[in-house]
Amino acid sequence: MFGGQCCFNDYVGGVFIVNERFTIQGDSEISKLVNRSRLLGKDSSLVLYGGGNTSSKIEETDHLGRKRTVLRIKGSGCDLRTITEQDFSGLYLQELLPLINLDSMSDEDMVDYLGRCMVSAAERRPSIETLLHAFIDALHVDHVHSDAICTLTNHENAEEIIKEVFGEDVAFVPYCRPGFTLSKIVQQFSGSYAVVLEHHGLVTWGNTHEESYLKTIELEEKAKEYINSHKLKKEKNLDTLKTDTRTSLLLRLRGQLSQKQKQIITIDETQLELANRRDVEKIATGGRSTLEHILRIGKDSLVISDSDDCKQTIQSYRDSYTNFFNQFQNRLPKGFDMHENIDPKVGLIPGVGCFGAGISLATAKRNTDIARHSHEAMVNVLDLFITTKNLTEEEVFDIDYWPLELYKLNLSPTVPNLAGYIFAFFGINNDREELILEKLLKKGAHVVVASTYTERLSGILNIYKTQVVLIEDNHVEEAIQKAILHYGGLDGVIMGENAALSNEQVNRLNEVFETQAITGLIITTSESLLNTDGNHELNSTSIIHASGKQTASEGILSILGN
């Protein structure tokens, strides 16, 4: 145990680098808190996308010139990886500590009380777990959702294993939803070395920044060492689907998931081995590794292997969630209803990997990233302990519809009009067509650009990097494949004044739209759209001419209903 004497210089890739005495850098307590938080945040096996929280108890001068102890704690929804001093909320500690004497306190009363204790009403809403940090008798507290430690808690004999791995000095707390009650329970173990929270994560503390941080790293490493030395080693299956089969499946999948809101689909091929396991259903539905994952990617992942069954598989997922909601609807907080979109956000596809769905590529990739951590933790539980134990269905429902956590997700900006749409744009050759592209991207669309007009597009491409794929010619088939590979499908094609499509190319586009079960668009600002010599039976394609008298943006955006 470190006992506050820290001699590690850094922690890189699972290895302690020993050099000079390890110190958290910073010229003030708040700057050290920022740097400590970022050290934790850069390790995705500890926290992901706004998860976890850190704090320090710091002496500050109030508005009357008095020296007071202020709890500086991560603001709700802030990301530890990129956190700044402004992202830490300040609360007067002496106003929080009397709450220890209460027997109970509702979430609503707690939030209201915390708001009255803040240094400034203009600061961010403090973390849900503010009282947990306040009640621990130490200057610095860290809470992470460690993958490895959650693995050790998600089975029947969790407490026994925790004691075996960490010893008696590390306390184990059975599952309790974060809030006042959990804060009171953890406070009872302030004399312990650290606390492991079942199905939730790890809490460490110390009277130096270094002590709290290095406790986290030490215990995380011990958990990883136990997992790696005890789990069953299974033969890897890395078989992949044929390209045509994969393409068809992705198009059908996107079509089904885009019925209420257009979706971008991305694939994480690093999860191929997980998707190919015989126990893939258990991995998908055995429970999330920690509470935050339920809110971000839903309680279950989809498993889909046959494009022909795509529609029925997704409908079965919806029906299962609806039954889950109806069963526990009596627990629904006042003012809430069933989530508007109950479609799967992630899923495992044997022969492919893990798909993520979202209104942008960034959101879809975030979802697959979270899913990878959750799926890998479940695999480790199965390979270590054969069986799993996770939250009860009632507990899952209470997290899924927990107002304090849903508040964080509601901070997201308004969804752009064309979010989730995918276009291919051929033959950009002038300022008017450049304006069309810029307008589409501003409205949230993702675009495959096929053009030789690349130099003047560099500014736009730099701004909207994740929304654009560039092809330096007008090759239609390559553009279609890029759209499917990068974004999961295609909703329409926009033709520049000098671009044309052959009969064969139009038929190919119609096939792509038809597979997604959508009506795709072929849009032009010119009257000479098609280089064809025959009529087409285009059941899934609408060919539209935007008047040349309109501005390009007015024509196309009016066609798309904006």
N, C-alpha and C positions, 0 to 999 in steps of 0.2 A: 504494500500500500504506500501511496506517495506521502501522505501526511503533510502536504504543502511544500515539500522540498522538491522542486522540479528541475530536472537536468536534461530534458529532451529538447532538441532544437526544432524538430518538425516531425510530422507524421505524413508519410507519402506512400500510397499504394500498399497499405497494410504493414509498413515497416517503420519503426521508430528510428529516426536519424539522430545519433548521439553526437553532440559537438559541445557548444558552450551551453551555459544555463539557459533553459527555455523561458522566454518571457513573452507575454502578450504585449504587442507594441501599442503606443499611444501616449499623448502628452497630457491626457486627462482621464478621469474615470469613465466618462461617457465615450470617449474615443477608444479606450480599451474594451469597453463593452461592445462597441461596433465591431472591432477587429476579432474579438472572441466569437461573436455571433457569426461573422463571415467565415471563420475557420470551420465552424460546425456546418454552416450552410453549404460550403463547397463540396461536402461529402454527401452524395445523394443517398447513400445507404443509411444515413442518419436522419435527414429531413428532406422533404420534397415540396416545392411549390407552395410556400406559405405555411408549411407545417412546422411544429415545434415552437418553443419560445425560450427566451433568455432574459435575465434581469440582473440589475445591480442596485444595491441600496447606497445612495450617494448623498453627501451633505451639500445642500444648496441654500441659497439665500432667497427668502420669499419676498413678496411685494412690500412687506413692512420692515425689511432689513433683518429679519430673524434667521438664524441658522436652523434648518430643519432637515430631517432625513427624508429623502424622496426615493420611492421605489420607481426606478426607470425600467419599464418592461416593454417588450415588443408589442407594437400596435397590432390590432386584429387584422389578419390577412397579409401582413408584410412578409416579405421573403428574406430569410436569414442570409441567403447567398449575396444579396445586393443591398442589404439594409443600411440606412444612414442614421445619423443622430436624430434627425427630425422624425424618424419612424418609431421612436421610443416614447411611449406615453409616461407622464410623471404623475404619481399619486403620493400624498402625504402618508408616510408609514404609520404615524401615531394615530391616524384616523382609521386605519385598516385593522390594526391589531386588536381593538376591543371586540371585533366580530368573533374572535376565537371563543368567547364565552357564550355565544349563542348555540342553541341546540340544532336549529335548522334555519334555512333561508332559501327562498325560491330563486330561480334564475332571474326572474323579472325584478325582484327586490334587490338582488345582488348587483345587477347591471345599473339600476337606479342609484344605489348607494355608491358604487364605484365612480359614477359620474359626478357625485358631490364631493369626492375626495381628490379630484384632479387638480394639478397645478394650474392648468389652463384649459378652458373649455374648447379652445381652438385646436387642441392636440387630438391625435387619433384616439378612437375608442380602444381602451386597453384590452389585452388578451383575455379570453374566457378564463384562463387559469391564473389570473392575477393573484387571487388569495392564496393559492398554493405556494407561490413565490414569496408572498408577504409573510406567511406563517412560519416558514422555515427560518430557523435562527442561524443565518449565515449571510454574508454580504453579497454573495454571488450564487445564482441558481441557474441551471441549464436543464431543459426538458427536450428530449429528442424521441423520434419514433423509429428507433433502430430496427432495421430489418432482422438482424441476427437475434436481438433480444426478444423481439416479438415472436420470432420462430420458436424460441424456448418457452413461450407462455401459451402457445395456441394448441395445447393438448391436455390430456387428463391429469398428468402428474407434473404440472408446471411448477408448483412450489417446491416439490422435491428436487427437480432438476436445477432450479435457480439456486438452491442451497448447495447442491453438489458442485455447480460451476463457479459460484462466486463466494461461497462460504456464509457463515451465520451473520456477518456484519452487514450484508446487503439484505434489506427488508423486501418482502413480497406482499403486494396489496392485491387481493382479488378484485375483479372488474367492478368498477363504479364509474358511472358517467361523470366527466369533468364538471366541476362546479363547487359549491360550498362544501358539500359532504365529503367529497374526495380531498379537498384542501385540509379539512379537519383531520381526516384519517392520516394523510401523509405527515402532517405536523407532529403526530405522535411518534414518528420515527426520525425526528431531527437528530437524535443521537446516533443513528446508524451511519454507515459509510455512504449509502445511496439507497434508492428505492426503485424496484422494478414494478411497473403497473401492468397487470394482466391484460392482454389484448391491446395494449396501448403504447408502452415504451419505457423510458428510463428517466429518472430524475436524479441529478447530482448537484452538489453544492460545495462551497469552500469559502474561506475568508480571503483568498486571492483568486484573481481571474484564472491563473494557471492551474490551481488546484481543482477547481470545478471542471474546467475543460479537460484536463488530463485524466480525471476520473472517468469521464465519458469515453475517452479513447481507450483507456485500459480495459474497461468492462466490455466495450464493444469487441475488442480484440479477443478477450477470453471467450466470449460467446461464439465468435467466428471459429476459433481454434477447436472448441468443442464440436461444433457442427461438422467441420471438415474432417475431424478424426473419428466421428461416430456414425455418420450417415452412410447408408448403403450406396455402393457404387453400381450404377446401372449402365448397361450398354446403350450407347447413343444411336438413335435412329434419325438420320438426316435426309431421308427420302423427300423429294420435292414433287409437286404437281407439274404436269406438262404446261407449257406456256399458254396454250389455247384454253385449257381447262381453268387455269388460274385467272386468266383475263375474263372469261365468261362469269366465273364465280364473283369476282370483284364488281363487275358491272351490275349483276343482279343484286348483290348485296347493297351497293350504293343506291340503286333504284328503290329498294324497299325501305332503306333508312332515310330517304329524302322525301318521304310523302308529306310530312308536315313542315320541314325546314331542310333546304338543300344542305348536303353534308360533303365534306372532304374526307376521303378515306386514305389512310396511310398504313403501310405495313412495316412492322418491326421483325425482320428476318432473324434477329438474334434469339427469338423465342421459338424457332422452328423445332428444336429438340423438345421443348415443353409441349408444344402442340401435337407432337408425334407420339407422346407417351400413351400407354394404354389407359392410364388413370386420368386422362385429360378432363373428363367430366368433374372429377373430384377437385382438380386444380381450379376449374372455372367456378364451381359452385360451393366449395368447401369453406368459404369465408374470406374476407379481406384481412390482411396482416395487421392493420391498425384502423382506427376509427376514421381518420381523415380520408382514407381511400374510398370508403363507402360514399361519402359526400361528393367526391370528385368523379368517380367512375361507376358508381352504382354498386349494389350488393353482390351481383353476379356477373360473370362474363358469359358471352355466348359461345357455343361450340358449333361450328358449321363445317361440313366437309363435302357437300354435294350441292352444286349450283341449282339442280332441279328441285331440291327441297328447300331452297333459300326462303321463299315466301312463307311456307308453312313453319319453318324453324323459327323465324323471327316472330310470327304471329303467336306461336306457342310461348315464346319468351314474354311477349306482351301480356298474354292471358295469365301466365304464372305470376307476373308482377301485380296484375289487377287483383287476382285472388289474394295475394299477400296483403295488398292495401285494404281490401274489403274485410279481411280477417281481423285486422288490428285498427280499423278506422276509428274505433271508440277511443283510441289513444292519441288521435290527431289533435294538435294544439289549435285553439280557437283562431279562426282567420285563415287557416290553411286548407288546401285541397290537394288531391293527387297531383304529382308533378305533371306538367303539361306534356313533356316528352319522356316517355317511359321506354323508349327504344334502347338497345344495348349501346354503350359507348365504346366498349372494347370486346374482343372475342378472339378465341384461338381457332386457327384453321389448320388442320393437319396437312402437311405438305407445303405450307406457306409460312406460318408464323403467327403473329398477333396483329389484328387490325385495330386501328383506333379511328373513331369517327368524331368530327367536330365541325363547327362552322368556319374554321380556318385550318390551314395546315399546322400552324403553331399549336392550336388546341388539340388537334388530332394526335400530334406527336407527344404532347404533354400527357394525353390519356394513355398512349402505349407505354410511355416511360413509367408512369405510376403503376400500370398493369404489370409491367415486367418485375418491379419490386414485389408486388403482391403475389404474383404467380410463383416467383422464385422462392419466396418465403413459404408458400404452401407446399411446394415440391420438397423443400428441406424438412418440413414437418412430417410429410408422408414418408420420406426416406429415413428419417430418424426414429419416428414413433409409430408408424403404420397408420394409426388413427389420429383424428383431429378433434379438438374441442374449441369452438369459437363462441361468439355471441349468440344468445338465443334469438329467435325470430322477433320477439317483443323488443329486445335490446337493439336489434338492427333497425327496427321501425323507429324507435325513439331517437336514434342517431340520424336516420334518413330524413326525419321531419323535426329536427332540433332547431328551433328558431335562432339560437345564438350562433350556430354554425352557418345556417342558411344566410344569415346577415352578411357574412364574408363573401359568399358567392354572389350575392345581390349587388355587390360593389362593382361588378363588371360593367363596362361601358355598354351603351345601346348597340344592338346588333345592326350592322350596316345593311342597306337594302338588298345588296347582291351577295351577301355572305353565303358561302357554300357553293356558289355557282362556278362552273368551269367552262372556259371558252378557249377556242383556238383562233388566233388572229393571223390571217395570211396577207402578206404583201404590204405591210405598212411602208408608205413611201412619201408622206407629206405631213405638214403640221396638223391638218384636220384629222388625219388618222391617228396621229400621235395623241391628240386630245381625246379621241375615243378610248384609247388604251388607258390614259391617265384617269379618265372618269370611271371606267370599269374597276380599276384597282382601288380608287378612293371609295367606291361603293362596296368593296369587300370581295369582288370576284377574283378568281385565280385564273391566270391566262398563260397559255403556251403561245409564244410569239414566234412566228416563222417569217423572217424578213432579213433582207440584206441591209436594212436601214438601221444598223446597230449602233453606230457611233453616237448619233443624236439621241438615242434611247438610253444612254448610259446613266443619265441623271435619274430617270424614272426607275430603272432597274436597280439602282443602289438603294432607293427609298423603299421599294416593295420587293425586297429580295426573296422572301418565302412565297410570294404570290405569283412569281413569274418564272417560267422556264423558257430559255431562248434557243431557237434553232436558226442557223444562219442560211437557210434557204426555204423554199416553199413546199417542202416535201410533206404531203398530206398524211400518208400512212405513218411517218415518223412522228408527226405532231399528235396524231391520235394515240399512238403507243406511249408517248411521253405524258399525255394527259392522264391516261389510265395508270401508268406507272407511278407518277408523282402525286396525283390527286384523286385517283379512283374512278374516273369516268369523264364524261363530256356532256355539256348541256347545249352547246351551240358553237357555230363557226361564224366568224366575221370576216368578210372579204374586202380587201382593199380595192381601190379603183382599178388596179392593173392585175388583180388576181382572178383566176377562173378555176372551175372544177369540172372534171370529166364525168360522164355517166357513171363510170365505175367508182369514182371517188364519192359521188353523191350516194350511191347505193351502199357503200361501205359505212358512211356516216349514218345513214338510216338504220343500218344493222346495229350500230353501237347504241343509238337512241332506243331502238326497239328492245334490245337486251336489258336496258335499264327500266323499261316500261314507262318512258317519258316521251313527251313531244319535244323533240329537239328543234333548234332554230338554225337556219342559215340566213344570215343578215348581210345586206350589202348597202353601201351608199351610192352604188352605181346601178344603172339599168342593165348592164351587161354582166350578170352574175355568172351564168353557167355557160361553159363551152361544151354544149351538148347538141345532139341531133336526134332527140327522141323524147317521148313523154316518160315520166317515172310514176310508178305506184309507190308513193312514199307515205306509208301508213303512219310513221312516227316522226316525220319531218315537216316543218313549216318553213317555206321559203318566203322571205319578206324583203321587200325593197323599201329602204328608208329614203324619202325624198331628198334629192340633191339640194333642194332649196332650204332644207332645215340645216341647222348646225349639226355636226356629226353626233355630239352628245345628246342633243334634244331628240334626234331621230331614234337612236338606239335605245336610250333610256326610256322613252315613251313606249317603245315596242315592248320593253321588259316590265312595264307597269310601274315605273318610278316617277 
